[in-house]
Structures are given as C-alpha cells and as structure tokens.
Amino acid sequence: MAMPDWYAEISPAGRIPVLRDKAIGTEGVAGTIADSSAICAYLEKKLSAGLYADSVFDTGRAVWLEEYADTELAQPLGMKLFRPIMFPRFAGKESDLETARHIYQEELPRHFDYLEDALAGNEFFVGNQYSIADIAIAAQFTQLDLVVGLPNAIRWPALARHTQATKQRPGFVDNLAACSKMLGRVIPEKVDLS
Ligand SMILES: N[C@@H](CCC(=O)N[C@@H](CS)C(=O)NCC(=O)O)C(=O)O
C-alpha cells in the first residue's frame, strides 16, 4: 500500500518509526526524527537516559549492537519470518511457513551464534549494564518469542536467558501484553518451525 504524501515527507525511506517531538513542531517535518537509531540517540540526550554505556569503547559497541539488531537481525527475523507468518493471517489466509521455516533453520542460527558469543555468558551485552544494545536485541527476540518461541536454550543458553529476563522488564511487559493480545486473535498458538 502506498504511503500517504504527508508520511513520505517525514520518512523519506518510507519506513516506520518516525518520532514527532511536539515541543519542537506539530506539523510537517518540524519536530520529526526518522529511524529508530536516530530516535534512540535523540531520546538518550533529551532524557539523559544513561543507556549508551559508560566507557567510550562500550558506547561504540552498544551503538553497533543496536544497529545490528535493526538491520542484520530485523531483516530476516522481521521481514522474512514474522511477516510471512503473520501478514497472510491478518488477511485471513494461511501463513507462508515454508519461507519462515527456511529462514529460521538456515539463516537465523548464524545470528544467534554471533549474539551468543557477544554475550559471552554475561547478563548484558555491553559492560555488564543494561543498555540500548539489550533493548534493541531483546525487541527482536521477544517478537520471535511471541510467534515461535525463545531461542533453543540448549544451543543458545545466554541468549535464551537474556530474552527471558529482558521481557520481564517494565518497558517490555505492557508492550508485550498488548502485542500478545493483538497477535493472539489471529495466531492462538505458537508456530512450530523445528
Ligand atoms: N533501520 C530502520 C528500519 C526500519 C524498518 O525497516 N521498519 C519496517 C517495519 S519494522 C518498515 O517500515 N517496513 C515498511 C515496509 O517495509 O514497507 C529503523 O531502525 O528505523
């Protein structure tokens, strides 16, 4: 479906999300920032959120993992797994499980391996503190969990633990409950892609 002109104006890439800070502007491009990475950086500064780690190097790592989550991981996980499962269902059709299963079995494991190594058995991805890296990566994995389940805890124990722990954080609980309610209407049970 084509984006309306007003949205194309504030999101030249034609993507969501776009943030509007109404304290800056309420119409047109004024007060808008496109792209989740840019939005997070803006909110970090605006709210002094402390989500970009302490040391300079760790800040770089956190930014990298946030970027990895919304590009390398979001492409297969969101576009090629979540979409083929959910979007046909929203239209009252059958899921494309063949595509989803192929991605789950052939493409995602190398990303899971990379992230398992990045965690190195730790609770958090960067500098032993909760950061934007944990939020961005868990946002992808909690989406997977809603539809398919957690990463296999025997093969990726730290990653499964990380998702399980992060989804219980205040910022996640209410959002996941709302998503679960919405998705539950079209997909009452998790999909088996094994
Ligand atoms: N790197 C971008 C990626 C944004 C992105 O791909 N958004 C998806 C939804 S999560 C989108 O807008 N898809 C619309 C489409 O592909 O038509 C960001 O993090 O904001």
The ligand as a Gaussian input file, in Angstrom:
#p B3LYP/6-31G(d) Opt

LIG

0 1
 N       16.722000       0.856000      10.193000
 C       15.337000       1.250000      10.253000
 C       14.482000       0.110000       9.798000
 C       13.021000       0.468000       9.805000
 C       12.171000      -0.605000       9.189000
 O       12.617000      -1.436000       8.407000
 N       10.878000      -0.565000       9.509000
 C        9.955000      -1.510000       8.949000
 C        8.972000      -2.004000      10.000000
 S        9.727000      -2.606000      11.430000
 C        9.126000      -0.805000       7.903000
 O        8.932000       0.372000       7.959000
 N        8.608000      -1.537000       6.952000
 C        7.739000      -0.973000       5.989000
 C        7.867000      -1.654000       4.679000
 O        8.827000      -2.389000       4.519000
 O        7.012000      -1.405000       3.840000
 C       14.984000       1.652000      11.690000
 O       15.538000       1.047000      12.603000
 O       14.167000       2.553000      11.874000

